[in-house]
Amino acid sequence: MSAAPVNSIYDVAIVGLGPVGAIFANLLATSGLRVAVVERAGVVYDKPRAITLDHEALRIFQAVGLGDVMERAIAPHNGSHFLGVDGEIIKKFDPMPPPFLLGWMPNVTFVQPEAEQALRERLAEQGNADVFLATTGVSLQQDDDATTLVARRESGDELVIRARYLVGCDGANSFVRKQLGIGLEDLAFDEWWMVVDTLTSEPAKRPAKGFQYCWPARPGTFIPGPRNLRRWEIKLLPGEDPDAAGAPDNVAKLLKGFTDISDLTIWRSAVYRFHALLGQRWRDRRVLLMGDAVHQTPPFLGQGLCAGIRDAANLAWKLRLVLRGDAGEALLDSYEIERKPHVRAVVASAKEFGKVIGELDPVAAAERDARLRADLNAGRAETIRQKFIPDLVSGLIARDAKLAGRLFVQPHVRAPNGRTCRLDDLLKPEFAIVAATAEPLAWLSDASRAAWQRLSGERVVIATSGESTDSNGILTAVERDGLFADWMQQNTVAAVIVRPDRYVFGAAASADELNMLVGQLLQNLSAGR
């Protein structure tokens, strides 16, 4: 059967329309790129898999226009208590206290099918995204100019998609990764766990806090989700058969070891092999990988999906700049340079917490309890989960500059039209120079200002009083709570260069520093052009 080509050449083809692929497709389509998406399944999987998001992931949902939707869909993640052998607390994760630097609660729970449906509906509103459901990738080739994906529909018809770049967001068994022959580095974590999602008829019956049951006899986790969703994760012990463990009567039996199940309806149970894996390469010329296709982490830090969403935000604007000619192809190499060490650090922390929770030796568990309880009581233990998420340490950042690699804050501001919103809602997905007063923006030399305009860069003032305006190429927004002013003062800087993904390229305290940073950025972007 001959394969029928689809339309003309796309900017980007995406394999996989899970939450990471859907966010990535939305980010590309909202910025005007032509996108084709191939997804093996015909509909959204109707059960939850991921259950937690952090404030950076929510900010990226916001970037694709779903801030209001997520605001209604999420519930606060009120932290977790780790319980030792005696049932008493040995370690804590507390909610990060206000002010919320990124404009969102730092940790939340959500219902994945609802979020995925919202992402697909949002994508359907874009006129420049073609989605092919129930369609499976068959083969993949690339040349100097484009990639060619051959895919097969359920009907047996084949189609050919040509795109300048192709990105595999197709999960742990990635077809794209296998086509490229890219191996996975084993980061030495391999355990079988059962995940049980339930719906309770008595939502107030259990605490609104998570628990890690660090019990050698049977380690487990409890996570209260939004509304009436309650999740347990239960470790399988050595010698237990994963297939037999998943039988319905055994699921109920294991669950009874953690809670009274009289109010619970089991929505879904599944046995998973929790892995720690990292792709050896994330890019092969015009083909790139993201999400579970290139990294897998144990769930003990709640960062599996968040890591994939960060991938999407990191790569989307880089592809856009390369495709429109504002950056050389070398910019795409910074994707792996930035994201791989970040993922490696997150996986390392998740593994450590997994070891704490999953200890099966009673003697070692008692020693663990004594050590962790002493650290907690002495104030030596880090209790804020978000502190384990690193900044960028390399890539497209001015490494010697202040704040380089940090996430930029997101205050609530008054827009020029009078409404109050989160700052990003007023910004384009471009670079921005942001200051607390107009003076630092006047530091730009004529050459820097002209180059900034060619890059479509924005100039922004976030003031603590006065009027919000948008005139003479400068957006002025008045913030509600002094969040940005305090942040700038604490870091003794006058202007910040912010990337489209809201990481800081670098901050300046003087005119010379600011012009030097602009020059450095432009030089880095032009590499390989």
C-alpha positions as CSV (number, residue, x, y, z in Angstrom):
1,M,0.0,0.0,0.0
2,S,1.5,3.4,-1.0
3,A,1.8,6.0,1.7
4,A,0.0,9.3,1.1
5,P,1.9,12.5,2.0
6,V,0.1,14.9,4.3
7,N,0.0,18.5,3.2
8,S,3.3,20.4,2.7
9,I,6.2,20.4,5.1
10,Y,5.5,21.1,8.8
11,D,7.7,23.1,11.1
12,V,7.6,20.3,13.8
13,A,6.2,16.8,13.9
14,I,5.5,15.3,17.3
15,V,5.1,11.6,18.1
16,G,2.9,11.2,21.2
17,L,0.0,13.3,22.6
18,G,0.2,12.5,26.3
19,P,0.4,15.5,28.6
20,V,4.0,16.3,27.6
21,G,3.3,16.1,23.9
22,A,0.1,18.0,24.2
23,I,1.8,20.9,26.2
24,F,4.6,20.9,23.7
25,A,2.2,21.0,20.7
26,N,0.3,23.9,22.3
27,L,3.4,25.9,23.0
28,L,4.5,25.5,19.4
29,A,1.1,26.2,17.9
30,T,0.3,29.2,20.0
31,S,3.6,30.8,18.7
32,G,2.6,30.3,15.1
33,L,4.5,27.2,14.1
34,R,2.8,24.5,11.9
35,V,2.6,21.3,13.9
36,A,1.6,17.7,13.1
37,V,1.0,15.3,16.0
38,V,0.8,11.5,15.7
39,E,-0.8,9.6,18.6
40,R,-1.2,5.8,18.9
41,A,-4.3,6.0,21.1
42,G,-7.7,7.1,19.8
43,V,-8.9,8.9,23.0
44,V,-7.4,10.3,26.2
45,Y,-6.7,7.5,28.7
46,D,-9.5,7.9,31.2
47,K,-7.7,7.0,34.5
48,P,-5.1,9.1,36.4
49,R,-1.4,8.3,36.2
50,A,0.5,11.4,37.4
51,I,-1.3,13.1,40.3
52,T,1.1,15.9,41.4
53,L,2.3,19.1,39.7
54,D,4.5,21.9,40.9
55,H,4.4,25.7,40.4
56,E,6.7,25.6,37.4
57,A,4.5,23.1,35.6
58,L,1.4,25.1,36.4
59,R,3.1,28.2,35.0
60,I,3.6,26.3,31.8
61,F,-0.1,25.3,31.7
62,Q,-0.7,29.0,32.1
63,A,1.6,29.7,29.1
64,V,-0.7,27.7,26.8
65,G,-3.8,29.6,28.0
66,L,-5.0,27.1,30.6
67,G,-4.3,29.1,33.8
68,D,-8.0,29.6,34.6
69,V,-8.8,25.9,33.9
70,M,-6.0,24.6,36.1
71,E,-7.0,27.1,38.9
72,R,-10.3,25.3,39.1
73,A,-8.9,21.8,38.7
74,I,-6.2,21.6,41.3
75,A,-6.1,21.0,45.0
76,P,-3.3,22.0,47.4
77,H,-0.7,19.4,48.2
78,N,-0.4,19.9,51.9
79,G,2.9,18.1,52.4
80,S,3.8,14.6,53.5
81,H,4.7,13.0,56.8
82,F,7.2,10.1,56.8
83,L,6.2,7.6,59.4
84,G,8.8,5.3,61.0
85,V,8.6,1.8,62.2
86,D,6.7,3.0,65.4
87,G,4.2,5.0,63.4
88,E,5.7,8.3,64.5
89,I,7.1,11.1,62.3
90,I,10.7,10.8,61.1
91,K,10.7,13.2,58.3
92,K,8.5,15.9,56.8
93,F,7.8,17.7,53.6
94,D,5.9,20.9,54.4
95,P,4.1,23.1,51.9
96,M,6.3,26.0,50.8
97,P,5.0,29.1,52.7
98,P,3.9,32.3,50.9
99,P,4.9,34.4,49.1
100,F,4.5,32.1,46.1
101,L,7.3,33.3,43.9
102,L,6.0,31.8,40.7
103,G,2.5,33.0,41.1
104,W,1.1,29.5,41.9
105,M,0.9,27.2,44.9
106,P,4.3,25.3,44.9
107,N,2.8,21.8,45.0
108,V,-0.7,20.7,44.0
109,T,-2.6,17.5,43.0
110,F,-4.7,17.2,39.9
111,V,-6.7,14.6,37.8
112,Q,-4.7,13.8,34.8
113,P,-7.5,12.9,32.3
114,E,-9.2,16.3,32.9
115,A,-5.9,18.1,32.3
116,E,-5.2,16.1,29.1
117,Q,-8.7,16.8,27.8
118,A,-8.3,20.5,28.4
119,L,-4.9,20.4,26.5
120,R,-6.4,18.7,23.5
121,E,-9.4,21.1,23.4
122,R,-7.0,24.0,23.5
123,L,-4.9,22.5,20.7
124,A,-8.0,21.9,18.6
125,E,-8.6,25.7,18.7
126,Q,-5.3,26.3,17.0
127,G,-5.7,26.4,13.2
128,N,-2.1,25.4,12.6
129,A,-2.0,22.0,14.4
130,D,-3.0,18.8,12.6
131,V,-3.6,15.8,15.0
132,F,-3.7,12.2,13.8
133,L,-5.2,10.0,16.5
134,A,-5.1,6.1,16.4
135,T,-2.0,6.5,14.2
136,T,1.3,4.7,14.9
137,G,4.8,5.6,13.7
138,V,6.3,3.0,11.4
139,S,9.6,4.4,10.2
140,L,11.6,7.6,10.6
141,Q,14.3,9.1,8.4
142,Q,16.0,12.4,8.2
143,D,18.2,14.4,5.7
144,D,19.9,17.8,5.8
145,D,16.6,19.6,5.4
146,A,13.8,17.7,7.1
147,T,12.6,14.5,8.8
148,T,10.2,12.0,7.2
149,L,7.8,10.1,9.4
150,V,5.8,7.2,8.0
151,A,2.8,6.4,10.1
152,R,-0.1,3.9,9.9
153,R,-3.7,4.5,10.8
154,E,-6.0,1.9,12.2
155,S,-7.6,1.5,8.8
156,G,-4.2,0.3,7.5
157,D,-3.6,3.5,5.4
158,E,-0.2,4.9,5.7
159,L,0.7,8.6,5.7
160,V,3.9,10.4,5.3
161,I,4.7,13.5,7.3
162,R,7.6,15.8,6.4
163,A,8.7,18.3,9.0
164,R,11.8,20.4,9.6
165,Y,12.2,18.8,13.1
166,L,10.6,15.8,14.8
167,V,10.2,15.4,18.6
168,G,9.5,12.0,20.3
169,C,7.2,12.5,23.3
170,D,6.1,8.9,23.0
171,G,6.8,7.5,26.5
172,A,9.0,4.9,28.1
173,N,8.8,2.5,25.1
174,S,9.5,5.3,22.7
175,F,9.3,4.3,19.0
176,V,11.4,7.4,18.1
177,R,14.2,6.6,20.6
178,K,14.4,3.0,19.3
179,Q,14.5,4.2,15.7
180,L,17.4,6.4,16.6
181,G,19.2,3.5,18.4
182,I,19.6,5.6,21.6
183,G,20.3,3.7,24.7
184,L,19.3,4.4,28.3
185,E,21.7,4.9,31.2
186,D,20.5,2.9,34.2
187,L,20.6,5.0,37.3
188,A,20.2,2.0,39.6
189,F,16.7,2.0,40.9
190,D,14.3,-0.9,40.1
191,E,11.4,-1.8,42.3
192,W,7.8,-3.1,41.7
193,W,5.0,-1.0,43.2
194,M,1.3,-1.1,43.0
195,V,-0.6,2.1,42.4
196,V,-4.3,2.1,43.6
197,D,-6.5,5.1,42.8
198,T,-9.8,5.2,44.7
199,L,-12.9,7.4,45.0
200,T,-14.1,8.0,48.5
201,S,-17.7,8.6,49.6
202,E,-16.4,10.3,52.7
203,P,-13.8,13.0,51.6
204,A,-13.3,14.2,55.2
205,K,-12.5,10.8,56.6
206,R,-8.7,11.0,56.1
207,P,-6.2,13.9,56.7
208,A,-5.6,16.3,53.8
209,K,-1.9,15.5,54.1
210,G,0.2,12.8,52.4
211,F,1.9,10.0,54.3
212,Q,4.9,7.9,53.5
213,Y,4.7,4.6,55.5
214,C,8.3,3.7,56.0
215,W,7.4,0.3,57.3
216,P,9.8,-2.6,56.5
217,A,6.9,-5.1,56.6
218,R,5.1,-3.2,53.7
219,P,6.2,0.3,52.6
220,G,3.6,2.5,51.1
221,T,2.4,6.1,50.2
222,F,-0.9,7.9,50.6
223,I,-1.7,10.9,48.5
224,P,-5.0,12.8,48.8
225,G,-6.0,14.1,45.4
226,P,-8.6,16.7,44.3
227,R,-12.2,16.2,45.4
228,N,-12.8,12.5,46.2
229,L,-9.6,11.0,44.6
230,R,-7.4,9.2,47.1
231,R,-4.2,7.3,46.0
232,W,-2.1,4.6,47.6
233,E,1.2,3.4,46.3
234,I,2.2,0.0,47.8
235,K,5.6,-1.7,47.5
236,L,5.7,-5.3,46.4
237,L,8.0,-7.4,48.5
238,P,10.8,-9.7,47.2
239,G,9.3,-12.9,45.7
240,E,5.8,-11.4,45.1
241,D,4.6,-12.0,41.6
242,P,3.6,-8.6,40.0
243,D,0.9,-10.3,37.9
244,A,-0.7,-12.0,40.9
245,A,-0.4,-8.9,43.0
246,G,-2.6,-7.0,40.7
247,A,-5.6,-9.4,41.0
248,P,-8.6,-7.4,42.4
249,D,-8.9,-9.5,45.7
250,N,-5.2,-8.9,46.4
251,V,-5.5,-5.2,45.7
252,A,-8.3,-4.9,48.3
253,K,-6.3,-7.0,50.8
254,L,-3.1,-4.9,50.4
255,L,-5.1,-1.7,50.7
256,K,-6.7,-2.9,54.0
257,G,-3.2,-2.9,55.5
258,F,-3.2,0.9,55.2
259,T,-6.8,2.1,55.6
260,D,-10.4,1.1,56.3
261,I,-11.7,0.6,52.7
262,S,-15.5,0.7,53.5
263,D,-15.9,4.1,51.9
264,L,-13.6,3.4,48.9
265,T,-14.4,2.4,45.3
266,I,-11.3,1.3,43.4
267,W,-11.1,3.4,40.2
268,R,-7.8,1.9,38.9
269,S,-5.0,-0.3,40.1
270,A,-1.8,-1.0,38.3
271,V,1.5,-2.6,39.1
272,Y,4.5,-0.6,37.9
273,R,8.2,-1.1,37.7
274,F,9.6,2.1,39.1
275,H,12.8,2.9,37.2
276,A,15.5,5.5,37.1
277,L,16.8,5.8,33.5
278,L,18.4,8.6,31.5
279,G,18.7,8.8,27.7
280,Q,22.4,8.7,26.5
281,R,21.6,11.3,23.9
282,W,18.6,13.7,23.6
283,R,19.2,14.9,20.1
284,D,20.1,13.3,16.8
285,R,20.4,16.1,14.2
286,R,16.8,17.0,13.4
287,V,15.2,14.6,15.9
288,L,14.9,15.2,19.6
289,L,13.4,13.3,22.6
290,M,11.5,14.5,25.7
291,G,9.6,13.3,28.7
292,D,9.5,9.6,29.5
293,A,11.0,8.8,26.1
294,V,14.4,10.1,27.4
295,H,14.2,10.0,31.2
296,Q,12.2,8.0,33.9
297,T,12.3,8.8,37.6
298,P,10.8,7.0,40.6
299,P,7.8,9.0,41.8
300,F,9.0,9.8,45.3
301,L,9.5,13.5,44.6
302,G,6.4,13.9,42.5
303,Q,8.5,15.1,39.6
304,G,8.0,12.6,36.7
305,L,5.5,14.6,34.7
306,C,6.9,17.9,35.9
307,A,10.3,17.0,34.3
308,G,8.7,16.3,30.9
309,I,6.7,19.5,31.1
310,R,10.0,21.4,31.7
311,D,11.5,19.7,28.7
312,A,8.6,21.0,26.6
313,A,9.0,24.6,27.8
314,N,12.8,24.5,27.3
315,L,12.7,23.2,23.8
316,A,9.6,25.0,22.3
317,W,11.1,28.5,22.3
318,K,14.5,27.3,21.0
319,L,12.9,25.6,18.0
320,R,10.9,28.7,17.4
321,L,14.0,31.0,17.4
322,V,15.9,28.6,15.1
323,L,13.0,28.2,12.7
324,R,12.5,31.9,12.3
325,G,16.2,32.6,11.9
326,D,16.9,34.4,15.2
327,A,19.2,31.7,16.4
328,G,21.6,29.1,15.0
329,E,21.0,25.4,15.2
330,A,23.6,25.2,18.0
331,L,20.9,26.5,20.3
332,L,19.2,23.2,20.1
333,D,22.2,21.5,21.7
334,S,21.6,23.6,24.8
335,Y,18.3,21.7,25.4
336,E,20.2,18.5,26.6
337,I,23.0,20.6,28.1
338,E,20.4,22.3,30.4
339,R,17.9,19.6,31.0
340,K,20.0,16.5,31.5
341,P,21.9,17.6,34.6
342,H,18.6,18.9,36.0
343,V,16.9,15.6,35.5
344,R,19.9,13.7,36.9
345,A,19.7,15.8,40.1
346,V,16.0,15.3,40.5
347,V,16.3,11.5,39.9
348,A,19.1,11.4,42.5
349,S,16.8,13.0,45.1
350,A,13.8,10.8,44.2
351,K,16.0,7.7,44.6
352,E,17.2,8.8,48.0
353,F,13.6,9.3,49.2
354,G,12.7,6.0,47.6
355,K,15.4,4.3,49.6
356,V,14.2,6.0,52.9
357,I,10.6,4.9,52.3
358,G,11.3,1.4,50.9
359,E,13.8,0.0,53.4
360,L,12.9,-3.6,54.1
361,D,15.5,-4.5,56.8
362,P,14.0,-3.9,60.2
363,V,17.4,-3.2,61.8
364,A,18.4,-0.7,59.1
365,A,15.0,0.9,59.3
366,A,15.3,1.4,63.1
367,E,18.7,3.1,62.5
368,R,17.2,5.2,59.7
369,D,14.4,6.3,62.0
370,A,16.8,7.4,64.8
371,R,19.0,9.3,62.4
372,L,16.2,11.1,60.5
373,R,14.3,11.9,63.7
374,A,17.4,13.4,65.3
375,D,17.9,15.6,62.1
376,L,14.3,16.7,62.2
377,N,14.3,17.6,65.9
378,A,17.6,19.5,65.5
379,G,16.3,21.5,62.6
380,R,19.0,20.0,60.2
381,A,16.4,18.4,57.9
382,E,15.3,20.2,54.7
383,T,11.4,20.1,54.9
384,I,10.5,22.0,51.7
385,R,10.2,19.7,48.8
386,Q,10.8,22.4,46.2
387,K,14.3,23.0,47.6
388,F,15.3,19.7,46.0
389,I,14.6,21.1,42.5
390,P,17.8,22.7,41.1
391,D,18.4,25.8,39.0
392,L,20.0,25.6,35.6
393,V,23.8,25.3,35.9
394,S,24.9,25.5,32.2
395,G,23.6,26.2,28.7
396,L,22.2,29.5,27.5
397,I,22.8,31.4,30.7
398,A,25.4,34.0,31.7
399,R,27.0,31.8,34.3
400,D,29.0,34.6,36.0
401,A,26.0,36.9,36.2
402,K,23.7,37.2,39.3
403,L,20.5,35.1,39.2
404,A,21.6,33.2,36.0
405,G,19.7,29.9,35.8
406,R,17.2,30.8,38.4
407,L,13.5,30.9,37.7
408,F,12.1,34.4,37.3
409,V,9.4,35.4,39.8
410,Q,5.8,36.0,38.7
411,P,3.9,38.7,40.6
412,H,0.3,39.4,40.3
413,V,0.0,42.7,38.5
414,R,-2.5,45.3,37.3
415,A,-2.7,45.3,33.5
416,P,-3.0,48.5,31.5
417,N,-6.7,47.6,31.0
418,G,-7.2,47.6,34.8
419,R,-7.6,43.9,35.4
420,T,-5.4,42.0,37.9
421,C,-3.6,39.0,36.5
422,R,-0.3,37.0,36.7
423,L,2.6,38.8,35.0
424,D,3.2,36.1,32.3
425,D,-0.4,36.7,30.9
426,L,0.8,40.2,29.8
427,L,4.1,39.0,28.3
428,K,4.8,37.6,24.8
429,P,6.8,34.3,24.8
430,E,9.9,36.2,24.0
431,F,13.0,37.5,25.8
432,A,12.3,40.3,28.2
433,I,14.4,42.9,30.1
434,V,12.6,43.6,33.3
435,A,13.3,46.4,35.8
436,A,11.6,48.0,38.8
437,T,11.8,51.5,37.3
438,A,12.2,52.9,33.7
439,E,15.8,54.1,34.4
440,P,17.7,50.8,33.8
441,L,15.8,50.3,30.5
442,A,17.4,53.6,29.3
443,W,20.8,52.1,29.9
444,L,20.6,50.2,26.7
445,S,22.9,51.5,24.0
446,D,21.5,52.3,20.6
447,A,23.1,49.1,19.3
448,S,21.6,47.0,22.1
449,R,18.2,48.5,21.7
450,A,18.2,47.9,17.9
451,A,19.3,44.3,18.4
452,W,16.7,43.8,21.1
453,Q,14.0,44.9,18.7
454,R,15.2,42.6,16.0
455,L,15.0,39.7,18.5
456,S,11.3,40.8,19.3
457,G,12.5,41.3,22.9
458,E,10.3,43.1,25.3
459,R,11.1,45.8,27.8
460,V,9.1,45.7,31.0
461,V,8.8,47.8,34.2
462,I,7.2,46.2,37.2
463,A,6.4,49.1,39.6
464,T,4.9,49.2,43.1
465,S,2.7,52.2,42.4
466,G,1.4,54.5,39.7
467,E,-0.3,53.6,36.4
468,S,0.0,50.4,34.3
469,T,0.7,51.4,30.7
470,D,1.9,50.0,27.4
471,S,3.5,52.8,25.4
472,N,6.8,53.7,23.6
473,G,7.7,50.0,23.4
474,I,7.7,49.6,27.2
475,L,5.1,47.7,29.2
476,T,4.6,49.1,32.8
477,A,2.6,46.9,35.2
478,V,2.0,47.7,38.8
479,E,2.4,44.7,41.1
480,R,0.0,43.8,43.9
481,D,2.3,42.6,46.7
482,G,5.8,43.9,46.3
483,L,7.0,40.4,45.3
484,F,9.2,41.6,42.4
485,A,10.5,44.7,44.3
486,D,11.6,42.6,47.2
487,W,13.2,40.0,45.0
488,M,15.3,42.6,43.1
489,Q,16.3,44.3,46.4
490,Q,17.3,41.0,48.0
491,N,19.5,40.2,45.0
492,T,20.8,43.8,44.6
493,V,20.2,44.0,40.9
494,A,18.6,46.7,38.7
495,A,17.6,44.8,35.6
496,V,17.0,41.1,34.7
497,I,17.2,39.4,31.2
498,V,14.5,36.8,31.2
499,R,14.3,34.0,28.7
500,P,11.0,33.0,27.0
501,D,10.7,30.0,29.4
502,R,11.1,32.4,32.3
503,Y,14.5,31.3,33.4
504,V,16.9,34.2,34.0
505,F,19.7,34.6,31.5
506,G,21.5,37.0,33.8
507,A,20.9,40.1,36.0
508,A,22.7,43.5,35.9
509,A,23.4,46.2,38.5
510,S,24.8,48.8,36.0
511,A,24.6,50.0,32.4
512,D,27.8,48.4,31.4
513,E,26.7,45.0,32.9
514,L,23.4,45.2,31.1
515,N,24.8,46.0,27.7
516,M,27.5,43.3,28.1
517,L,24.7,40.7,28.9
518,V,22.7,41.7,25.9
519,G,25.8,41.4,23.7
520,Q,26.6,38.0,25.3
521,L,23.1,36.7,24.7
522,L,23.1,37.8,21.0
523,Q,26.5,36.2,20.5
524,N,25.3,32.9,22.0
525,L,22.2,32.9,19.9
526,S,24.1,33.5,16.7
527,A,26.5,30.6,17.2
528,G,26.2,28.1,14.4
529,R,24.3,30.4,12.1
